[in-house]
Amino acid sequence: MTQVVDYNTGTGHLNLTNQFEYDTVGNTNSVTDLNTNITTSVYDTERRRCWTALLT
């Protein structure tokens, strides 16, 4: 599942977008920020985050 958050403030403003991707149980798998940096996360079977990596 992918969710896109669009901070569209109209004409003459920055149109900023973050993209969030989720696994089947609702954990955030990756986040793409305004500078296209991607942060990925991995979770264990009890939905605890095991590690996070920032890919630039």
Buried (B, 14 or more C-beta within 10 A) or exposed (E): EEEEEEEEEEEEEEEEEEBBBEBEEEBBBBBBEEEEEBBBBEBEEEEEEEEEEEEE
